[in-house]
C-alpha cells in the first residue's frame, strides 16, 4: 500500500525549509518530477548531477540526455578517473545541479555523507541552482534519526552497491572505519541558504533510494 505524506506534515516541512530559504515542491510520482523539470529547466542550460540511486530510479539521467540540455554526463561509457574528476569540476559552473539527499528533517535541514565530496561541495556552492529529489523514506524527525539512517542504511547499502571493501558492506553498520574504500569522508548539514531558493527540494510521495 502506498504511503501517504499527511497534509499537516507537508505544511510543517514546507514551512521549516521556507524559514531556511529553501523551496520545497511535493510530487506524487515520476511523472510529476519530469513535468516539473520540463517546466523549470531552460533550454541550452548546463546541467550536472550527483551520484544517486534515486535519480536512476526516476530515469532522470535519460531525461537529461535530451538534446535541448547541455548535460555534463558523468555516466558516459569509457570515462577515465581523470575524465570523471573533470566532470565533477565542470559541475561547479553548471546552471543546475540535480541530486538527492541521504536524509532531510522536518525542521528544515539536509544531511549528507560523501566519499569524494563533489556532491556535497556542489550542493553548498558553485551551481546557480540545486534541485534535490528525495522520496518520503528520507524524511526524519530529528538530526539523530537522520544520522542513524545514514550510518546504518545509506552508507552500508551504497558501499555494497559500489563493491567497496568496507566493514559496513558486510555488517550493515558503520564502525567509523579507516578503510581505503571508505565512502563516508564528509558529513554535511545544510541548514540555511544565504541565496534564497537556490536550493529546491522535490519530495516524491514514494520510497526512493536509501
FIMAR-188651 format. One line per field, with one value per residue: residue number from 0; residue in one letter; x, y, z of N, C-alpha, C in turn. Coordinates in Angstrom, 3 decimals, padded with zeros to 6 digits. Each point is the difference from the previous one (the first is absolute). Layout:
N
k: (NUM	...)
r: (a	...)
n.x: (X	...)
n.y: (Y	...)
n.z: (Z	...)
ca.x: (X	...)
ca.y: (Y	...)
ca.z: (Z	...)
c.x: (X	...)
c.y: (Y	...)
c.z: (Z	...)
END
This chain:
210
k: (0	1	2	3	4	5	6	7	8	9	10	11	12	13	14	15	16	17	18	19	20	21	22	23	24	25	26	27	28	29	30	31	32	33	34	35	36	37	38	39	40	41	42	43	44	45	46	47	48	49	50	51	52	53	54	55	56	57	58	59	60	61	62	63	64	65	66	67	68	69	70	71	72	73	74	75	76	77	78	79	80	81	82	83	84	85	86	87	88	89	90	91	92	93	94	95	96	97	98	99	100	101	102	103	104	105	106	107	108	109	110	111	112	113	114	115	116	117	118	119	120	121	122	123	124	125	126	127	128	129	130	131	132	133	134	135	136	137	138	139	140	141	142	143	144	145	146	147	148	149	150	151	152	153	154	155	156	157	158	159	160	161	162	163	164	165	166	167	168	169	170	171	172	173	174	175	176	177	178	179	180	181	182	183	184	185	186	187	188	189	190	191	192	193	194	195	196	197	198	199	200	201	202	203	204	205	206	207	208	209)
r: (x	x	x	x	x	x	x	x	x	x	x	x	x	x	x	x	x	x	x	x	x	x	x	x	x	x	x	x	x	x	x	x	x	x	x	x	x	x	x	x	x	x	x	x	x	x	x	x	x	x	x	x	x	x	x	x	x	x	x	x	x	x	x	x	x	x	x	x	x	x	x	x	x	x	x	x	x	x	x	x	x	x	x	x	x	x	x	x	x	x	x	x	x	x	x	x	x	x	x	x	x	x	x	x	x	x	x	x	x	x	x	x	x	x	x	x	x	x	x	x	x	x	x	x	x	x	x	x	x	x	x	x	x	x	x	x	x	x	x	x	x	x	x	x	x	x	x	x	x	x	x	x	x	x	x	x	x	x	x	x	x	x	x	x	x	x	x	x	x	x	x	x	x	x	x	x	x	x	x	x	x	x	x	x	x	x	x	x	x	x	x	x	x	x	x	x	x	x	x	x	x	x	x	x	x	x	x	x	x	x)
n.x: (000.837	-000.306	001.138	-000.776	000.578	-000.362	-001.127	-000.308	000.489	-000.669	-001.010	000.179	000.203	-001.035	-000.673	000.494	-000.098	-001.222	-000.021	000.455	-000.922	-000.655	-000.186	-001.251	-000.004	-001.276	000.496	-000.958	000.648	000.565	-001.237	-000.389	000.986	-000.267	-001.266	000.407	000.830	-000.965	-000.780	000.898	000.520	000.885	-000.420	000.911	-000.629	001.032	-000.103	000.219	000.463	-000.486	000.903	-000.964	-000.369	-000.421	001.017	000.707	-000.568	000.240	001.003	000.627	000.902	-000.895	-000.738	001.139	-000.033	-001.125	-000.120	-001.087	000.646	000.852	-000.135	000.507	000.171	-000.106	-001.079	000.698	-000.123	000.949	-000.667	001.142	000.810	000.956	-000.560	-000.181	001.222	000.249	-000.812	000.606	001.165	-000.376	-000.419	001.106	000.112	-000.740	-001.033	-000.049	-000.063	-000.206	-000.537	000.346	-000.631	000.979	-000.283	-001.271	-000.087	-001.016	001.151	000.123	000.577	001.108	000.053	001.315	000.377	001.272	000.397	-000.225	-001.243	000.019	-000.788	000.518	001.180	-000.540	-000.508	001.187	000.787	-000.236	-000.760	-000.612	-000.499	-000.548	-000.259	-000.559	000.096	-001.016	000.019	-001.226	000.677	000.340	-001.265	000.642	-000.327	001.197	000.985	-000.297	-001.298	000.242	000.826	-000.926	-000.917	000.715	000.284	-001.283	-000.310	000.110	000.900	-000.530	-001.214	000.475	000.607	-001.104	-000.777	000.936	-000.313	-000.275	001.277	-001.171	000.229	-000.458	000.741	000.677	000.161	-000.016	001.125	-000.025	001.311	-000.248	000.031	001.206	-000.929	000.849	-000.985	000.292	-001.331	000.253	000.574	-001.144	-000.259	-001.142	-000.207	-000.998	000.148	000.615	-000.721	001.205	000.007	-001.020	-000.507	001.300	-000.394	-000.441	-000.855	000.096	-001.079	000.408	-001.281	001.278	000.293	001.071	000.905	001.137)
n.y: (-001.194	000.945	000.402	000.668	001.071	000.035	000.676	-000.336	-001.187	-000.004	000.556	-000.894	-000.932	000.358	000.204	-001.151	-000.598	000.499	-000.267	-001.088	000.711	-001.128	-000.127	-000.361	-001.117	-000.308	-001.193	-000.448	000.206	-000.941	-000.167	000.179	-000.836	-000.834	000.137	-000.101	-000.988	-000.528	000.373	-000.548	-001.067	000.943	000.188	-000.850	-000.411	000.317	-001.331	-000.120	-001.190	-000.297	-000.861	-000.766	-000.903	000.996	000.688	-001.094	-000.119	001.302	-000.691	000.647	-000.956	-000.932	000.565	000.086	-001.185	000.655	000.211	000.376	-000.991	000.757	-001.302	000.269	-000.921	-000.200	-000.403	000.816	-000.922	-000.674	000.660	000.668	-000.322	000.404	-000.707	-000.942	000.196	-000.019	-001.030	-000.489	000.368	-000.544	-000.898	000.496	-000.089	-000.987	000.025	-001.335	-000.287	-001.222	-000.242	-000.919	-000.374	-000.277	001.223	000.263	001.115	-000.251	000.218	-000.573	-001.168	000.036	-001.330	000.105	-001.128	000.292	-000.750	000.289	000.315	-000.468	-000.962	-000.179	000.015	-000.674	-000.763	000.151	-000.180	000.935	-001.090	000.582	-001.188	-000.436	-001.143	-000.165	-001.257	-000.097	-001.269	-000.342	-001.051	001.151	000.060	000.784	-000.369	-000.562	000.779	-000.429	000.075	001.198	000.296	-000.496	000.595	001.106	-000.166	-000.286	000.929	001.330	000.191	-000.899	000.454	001.225	-000.324	-000.687	001.018	000.723	-001.168	000.802	-000.111	000.229	000.169	001.228	-000.275	-000.466	000.933	000.975	000.182	001.304	-000.219	001.011	-000.851	-000.462	-000.723	-000.491	-000.863	000.587	000.033	000.004	000.776	000.470	000.396	000.293	001.019	-000.004	001.111	000.617	000.774	000.525	-000.806	000.813	-001.193	000.135	-000.532	-000.918	-000.434	-001.011	-000.008	-001.226	-000.177	-000.399	-001.266	000.782	-000.722	000.359)
n.z: (000.000	-000.863	000.513	000.829	-000.491	001.256	-000.265	001.236	-000.324	-001.143	000.670	000.956	-000.923	-000.733	001.137	000.429	-001.187	-000.031	001.300	-000.624	-000.679	000.283	-001.311	000.233	-000.723	000.146	-000.300	-000.792	-001.157	-000.762	-000.439	001.247	000.313	-001.001	000.377	001.257	-000.283	-000.725	000.999	000.813	-000.577	-000.173	-001.236	-000.418	001.096	000.755	-000.045	001.300	000.339	001.197	000.421	-000.522	000.894	000.756	-000.502	000.224	001.190	-000.074	-000.551	000.971	000.000	-000.294	000.950	000.695	-000.588	000.216	-001.318	000.669	000.628	000.651	-000.106	001.172	-000.920	001.283	-000.703	-000.768	-000.929	000.618	000.945	-000.074	000.977	-000.823	-000.976	000.922	000.437	-001.285	-000.093	001.086	-000.529	-001.155	000.874	000.496	-001.318	000.491	-000.829	-000.128	001.284	-000.507	001.182	000.880	001.090	000.849	000.459	000.314	000.717	000.815	000.651	-001.211	000.247	-000.746	000.031	-000.210	-000.583	-000.160	-001.009	-001.276	000.276	-001.263	000.467	001.203	-000.636	-001.026	000.951	000.555	-001.073	-000.908	-000.196	-001.031	-000.365	001.125	-000.636	001.181	-000.419	000.861	000.372	000.371	-000.455	-000.582	000.429	000.878	001.222	-000.037	000.370	001.217	-000.327	-000.521	000.994	000.807	-000.742	-000.033	001.286	000.149	-000.898	-000.105	000.952	000.838	-000.359	000.123	001.122	000.323	-000.375	000.606	000.597	001.022	000.306	000.551	001.288	-000.289	-001.058	001.042	000.954	-000.931	000.701	000.222	-000.138	-000.848	-001.021	-000.186	-000.553	-000.895	000.158	001.135	000.072	001.295	-000.918	-000.522	001.245	-000.618	000.807	-000.878	000.685	-001.011	-000.812	-000.177	-001.068	000.240	000.301	000.276	001.145	-000.858	000.905	-000.851	000.752	-000.341	-000.185	-000.012	000.123	000.166	-000.629	000.647)
ca.x: (-000.837	000.811	000.025	-000.441	000.519	-001.150	000.022	000.562	001.460	000.505	000.054	001.084	001.268	000.080	000.220	001.350	000.976	-000.230	000.730	001.434	000.221	000.021	-001.329	-000.416	-001.089	-000.438	-000.342	-000.603	000.682	001.023	-000.560	000.003	001.392	000.375	-000.763	000.633	001.278	-000.287	-000.467	000.950	001.332	000.032	000.720	001.423	000.624	001.005	-000.568	000.828	-000.681	000.768	-000.291	-001.235	-000.909	-001.304	-000.068	-000.098	-001.333	-000.956	000.409	000.410	001.143	-000.580	-000.709	000.955	000.733	-000.727	000.880	-000.159	000.811	001.446	000.155	001.350	-000.391	001.009	-000.278	000.442	000.901	001.396	000.641	001.090	-000.128	000.235	-001.188	-001.062	000.293	-000.232	-001.453	-000.318	000.408	-000.854	-001.317	-000.038	-000.389	-001.266	-001.186	-000.801	000.596	-001.107	000.526	-000.902	000.560	-000.091	-001.077	-000.435	-000.755	-001.197	000.339	000.542	001.423	000.388	001.175	000.636	001.325	000.623	001.350	000.856	-000.354	-000.468	-001.449	-000.342	000.633	-000.833	-001.223	000.308	000.476	000.407	-001.124	-000.943	-001.157	000.122	-001.277	000.194	-001.181	-000.007	-001.234	-000.456	000.783	001.176	-000.433	000.166	-000.451	001.112	001.362	000.480	-000.596	000.578	001.366	-000.091	-000.364	001.157	001.065	-000.422	-000.741	000.548	001.410	000.229	-000.580	000.804	001.277	-000.264	-000.316	001.218	001.000	001.070	000.440	-000.114	-000.745	-001.450	-000.556	-000.193	-000.815	-001.153	000.097	001.222	000.865	000.942	001.242	001.016	000.244	000.339	-001.224	-001.014	-000.760	-000.595	001.082	-000.490	-001.373	-000.396	-001.345	-000.418	-001.081	-000.437	000.530	000.152	-000.627	-001.353	-000.574	000.988	-000.283	-001.380	-000.129	-001.176	-000.316	-000.847	-000.801	000.373	001.268	001.038	001.370	000.164)
ca.y: (001.194	001.199	000.864	001.352	001.037	000.789	001.423	000.749	-000.228	000.746	001.423	000.152	-000.080	001.152	001.201	-000.064	000.304	001.395	000.848	-000.171	000.470	-001.147	-000.206	-001.402	-000.351	-001.373	-000.707	-001.304	-001.116	000.325	000.917	001.341	000.479	000.329	001.186	001.155	000.276	000.510	001.383	000.854	000.041	000.782	-000.611	000.340	000.216	-000.992	-000.746	-001.073	-000.789	-000.749	-001.421	-000.196	-001.082	000.631	000.546	-001.129	-000.592	000.919	000.183	001.394	000.057	-000.086	001.256	001.093	-000.235	000.600	000.936	001.407	000.293	-000.219	-000.880	-000.417	-001.390	-000.774	-001.417	-000.428	-001.157	000.198	001.114	-000.328	000.634	001.436	000.502	000.129	001.149	001.193	000.171	000.534	001.415	000.738	000.144	001.222	001.114	-000.346	000.794	-000.809	-001.224	-000.834	-001.064	-000.380	000.237	-001.208	000.179	001.351	-000.007	000.838	001.361	000.752	-000.227	-001.118	-000.691	-000.794	-000.558	-000.114	-000.528	000.940	001.349	000.857	000.206	000.952	001.282	000.692	000.407	001.167	001.179	-000.191	000.035	001.092	-000.569	-001.389	-000.688	-001.214	-000.852	-001.028	-000.710	000.276	-000.823	000.760	001.045	-000.407	001.000	000.618	-000.178	-001.289	-001.028	000.143	-000.524	-001.448	-000.552	000.114	-000.915	-001.394	-000.368	000.624	-000.314	-001.427	-000.433	000.582	-000.707	-001.297	000.237	000.415	-001.056	000.488	-000.945	000.679	-000.797	000.237	-000.752	-001.371	-000.036	000.889	001.055	000.803	-000.079	001.112	-000.658	000.746	-000.783	000.745	000.077	000.744	000.954	001.034	000.911	001.331	000.176	001.395	000.448	001.231	000.478	001.339	000.480	001.464	000.393	-000.519	-000.914	-000.645	-001.427	-000.460	-001.423	-000.698	-001.122	-000.905	-000.835	-001.387	-000.455	000.114	-000.007	-000.458)
ca.z: (000.000	-000.121	001.169	-000.299	000.883	000.439	-000.338	001.134	-000.001	-001.144	000.365	000.970	-000.734	-000.907	000.808	000.568	-001.043	-000.405	000.964	-000.270	-001.378	-000.905	-000.566	-000.088	-000.904	000.236	-001.236	000.243	-000.646	-001.001	-000.994	000.603	000.021	-001.378	-000.395	000.657	-000.654	-001.350	000.112	000.729	-000.599	-001.232	-001.117	-000.149	001.306	000.366	001.118	000.547	001.020	000.973	-000.033	000.751	-000.351	-000.207	-001.356	-000.930	000.132	-000.627	-001.401	-000.191	-000.908	-001.342	-000.231	-000.218	-001.246	-001.107	-000.706	000.376	001.181	-000.058	001.155	000.371	000.222	000.729	-000.199	-001.318	000.017	-000.340	000.689	000.913	001.321	-000.188	-000.700	000.995	000.850	-000.809	000.039	001.318	000.049	-000.924	000.635	000.818	-000.862	-000.645	000.322	000.918	000.539	000.461	000.838	001.072	001.334	000.813	000.976	000.339	001.248	-000.025	000.440	-001.119	-000.259	-000.845	000.518	-001.050	000.205	-001.319	-000.032	-000.737	000.445	-001.100	000.082	001.060	-000.320	-000.986	000.678	000.828	-000.738	-001.394	-000.941	000.241	000.692	000.414	000.143	000.797	-000.142	001.034	000.308	001.369	000.923	000.440	000.932	001.389	000.970	000.735	-000.495	000.477	-000.851	-001.339	000.009	000.204	-001.307	-000.893	000.402	000.057	-001.208	-001.214	-000.239	-000.264	-001.270	-001.081	-000.019	-000.608	-001.424	-000.690	000.199	000.863	001.023	001.295	000.979	-000.064	-001.120	000.490	001.218	-000.104	001.006	-000.012	001.184	-000.152	-000.392	-000.751	-001.200	-001.212	-000.800	000.762	-000.819	000.862	000.358	000.359	000.471	-000.205	000.363	-000.678	000.857	-000.411	-001.268	-000.040	-001.258	000.185	-000.985	-000.886	000.118	-000.003	000.317	-000.506	000.882	-000.772	000.888	-000.256	000.593	-001.034	000.476	001.370)
c.x: (000.878	-000.118	-000.361	000.578	-001.145	000.185	000.636	001.515	000.641	000.173	001.134	001.354	000.192	000.318	001.419	001.051	-000.152	000.760	001.499	000.369	000.146	-001.431	-000.323	-001.179	-000.348	-000.497	-000.582	000.849	001.022	-000.516	-000.013	001.404	000.429	-000.742	000.604	001.296	-000.215	-000.392	001.075	001.349	-000.037	000.793	001.423	000.662	000.958	-000.452	000.944	-000.799	001.006	-000.357	-001.195	-000.804	-001.377	-000.144	-000.126	-001.389	-001.067	000.334	000.401	001.154	-000.473	-000.708	000.976	000.824	-000.765	000.822	-000.134	000.826	001.476	000.374	001.461	-000.118	001.134	-000.146	000.358	000.955	001.420	000.696	001.130	-000.241	000.199	-001.160	-001.128	000.232	-000.177	-001.502	-000.426	000.331	-000.892	-001.375	-000.117	-000.411	-001.329	-001.111	-000.870	000.821	-001.133	000.571	-001.088	000.658	-000.138	-001.126	-000.372	-000.821	-001.143	000.279	000.790	001.485	000.196	001.284	000.557	001.373	000.599	001.408	000.965	-000.255	-000.556	-001.489	-000.359	000.609	-000.853	-001.338	000.223	000.310	000.346	-001.150	-001.007	-001.228	000.271	-001.402	000.269	-001.286	000.071	-001.357	-000.379	000.704	001.240	-000.356	000.083	-000.358	001.142	001.323	000.522	-000.546	000.601	001.393	000.018	-000.337	001.206	001.058	-000.390	-000.860	000.704	001.422	000.228	-000.549	000.764	001.344	-000.159	-000.254	001.254	001.143	001.194	000.328	000.061	-000.758	-001.510	-000.661	-000.300	-001.008	-001.270	000.000	001.333	000.781	001.070	001.384	000.953	000.401	000.348	-001.222	-001.100	-000.688	-000.631	001.088	-000.514	-001.466	-000.357	-001.449	-000.262	-001.235	-000.518	000.624	000.087	-000.595	-001.392	-000.469	000.998	-000.222	-001.511	-000.003	-001.302	-000.215	-001.042	-000.701	000.196	001.250	001.037	001.383	000.104	000.970)
c.y: (001.253	000.876	001.432	000.980	000.954	001.482	000.817	-000.145	000.710	001.478	000.263	000.025	001.243	001.282	000.035	000.363	001.438	000.951	-000.056	000.383	-001.128	-000.286	-001.490	-000.159	-001.460	-000.621	-001.362	-001.149	000.507	000.993	001.425	000.605	000.432	001.245	001.257	000.374	000.580	001.464	000.929	000.159	000.744	-000.746	000.542	000.349	-001.151	-000.680	-001.122	-000.743	-000.567	-001.470	-000.323	-001.174	000.571	000.534	-001.115	-000.631	000.854	000.287	001.448	000.106	-000.043	001.295	001.119	-000.174	000.498	001.131	001.466	000.397	-000.263	-000.791	-000.387	-001.455	-000.808	-001.504	-000.488	-001.188	000.416	001.162	-000.511	000.692	001.517	000.646	000.265	001.210	001.314	000.297	000.606	001.492	000.861	000.267	001.294	001.224	-000.273	000.978	-000.719	-001.207	-000.802	-001.192	-000.485	000.376	-001.295	000.090	001.475	-000.099	001.000	001.419	000.765	-000.130	-001.195	-000.597	-000.929	-000.466	-000.274	-000.551	000.958	001.439	000.895	000.308	001.044	001.373	000.803	000.429	001.294	001.234	-000.368	000.093	001.091	-000.478	-001.462	-000.568	-001.336	-000.813	-001.121	-000.691	000.248	-000.881	000.712	001.085	-000.522	001.146	000.732	-000.263	-001.386	-001.144	000.025	-000.610	-001.509	-000.697	000.008	-001.057	-001.475	-000.462	000.534	-000.462	-001.491	-000.466	000.571	-000.705	-001.362	000.142	000.299	-001.006	000.473	-001.028	000.717	-000.896	000.157	-000.755	-001.443	-000.025	000.840	001.115	000.720	-000.217	001.094	-000.524	000.967	-000.784	000.901	000.181	000.806	001.045	001.111	000.938	001.319	-000.059	001.473	000.212	001.313	000.517	001.380	000.330	001.522	000.566	-000.627	-000.827	-000.504	-001.503	-000.218	-001.488	-000.515	-001.230	-000.869	-000.973	-001.497	-000.330	-000.039	-000.028	-000.575	000.896)
c.z: (000.000	001.239	-000.407	001.023	000.349	-000.316	001.119	000.063	-001.192	000.362	000.982	-000.695	-000.870	000.764	000.567	-001.036	-000.507	000.924	-000.241	-001.433	-001.016	-000.440	-000.048	-000.952	000.256	-001.299	000.345	-000.524	-001.014	-001.030	000.526	-000.002	-001.393	-000.485	000.610	-000.713	-001.399	000.049	000.548	-000.698	-001.331	-001.076	-000.083	001.329	000.293	001.294	000.418	001.062	000.990	-000.110	000.889	-000.527	-000.318	-001.419	-001.030	000.045	-000.694	-001.467	-000.299	-000.990	-001.445	-000.370	-000.378	-001.270	-001.219	-000.625	000.417	001.224	-000.273	001.248	000.204	000.475	000.637	-000.222	-001.403	000.110	-000.354	000.686	000.896	001.340	-000.113	-000.754	000.994	000.892	-000.767	-000.076	001.330	000.082	-000.887	000.615	000.806	-000.818	-000.704	000.396	001.027	000.442	000.623	000.752	000.941	001.316	000.784	001.022	000.070	001.281	-000.061	000.496	-001.063	-000.264	-000.934	000.561	-001.074	000.426	-001.371	000.127	-000.659	000.428	-001.082	000.113	001.060	-000.266	-000.973	000.600	000.778	-000.836	-001.442	-000.965	000.363	000.769	000.327	000.177	000.686	-000.048	001.031	000.067	001.444	001.032	000.517	001.035	001.427	000.944	000.699	-000.696	000.374	-000.859	-001.396	-000.057	000.218	-001.319	-000.946	000.330	-000.132	-001.175	-001.240	-000.305	-000.249	-001.350	-001.192	-000.117	-000.675	-001.498	-000.803	000.155	000.808	001.073	001.351	000.974	-000.129	-001.146	000.406	001.149	-000.097	001.015	-000.110	001.290	-000.054	-000.376	-000.702	-001.252	-001.175	-000.897	000.684	-000.891	000.834	000.517	000.558	000.413	-000.132	000.445	-000.726	000.728	-000.390	-001.341	000.025	-001.281	-000.040	-001.194	-001.032	000.023	-000.014	000.293	-000.592	000.873	-000.691	000.942	-000.303	000.793	-001.105	000.638	001.407	000.756)
END
